[in-house]
């Protein structure tokens, strides 16, 4: 999101000291998978960016997804 973008109609959420604004529909969809975590990661080459995770590793069952091991 650009600094001058409008946040009207977006939901404010905070995670790991990071404040983000998210579309309410996307927020609701992600919540189905569990807690939403936002973090900033830096790669060994110096590049970085925000990572959004919903749920925890292993939060799926064979009936809810294919390939979970």
N, C-alpha and C positions, 0 to 999 in steps of 0.2 A: 504494500500500500504506500502510495506517495504521501508525503507529509501534508500536502494540501487537499487530499481526498476527503470527501465528506464521510463522517461516521454515523450520519443519520440512518436510522433503521438497522444499525448493526448492534450486536450485543457486546458489551465489554466483558472480557475475561482476563484473569491474571493467573500466571503459572510460573513458578521458579523466579519470581521477581520481574517477569516480563508481562507487560500489558498489551493485549491484542484485542482487535475488534473483529468479530466474525458474524457471518450471515446467520440469522436465527435458525433457518432450515438446516444448514450444515452443522451448526452446533447441536441441534436436536438429533441429527443422524449419527454424529460421532459419539454422543453420550450413550447410545445403545451398546457401544463396545466397552464402556467403562470410563474411568477417569481420563480426562484430556490433559496431556502434558505438553508444554511448549518449552523448548530449550534452544539456546544458540550454540552451534557446534563449529569448531575450527578444524579444518583438515590439515594434515602434515604439510601440504604445499602452501599453506597460509590462507587459502580461500575459506569461506565459511558461510553460514546461513542459518535460518531458523528451521527447526525440525518439530513437527507436530506428531504426537503419538496418542492413540486412543486405546485404552485397555493396557494390559500387561502381557508380556510374552507367555504363551501357553494358555491364554484365556479362551481358547476355542475348543470345541469338541469335534469329533468326527462327523457329527450330524450337522454342525454349523459351518464347516469349511473343509475343503479338500486340501490335502498336502500338509496339514499340521502334523508334526511328528512328535 
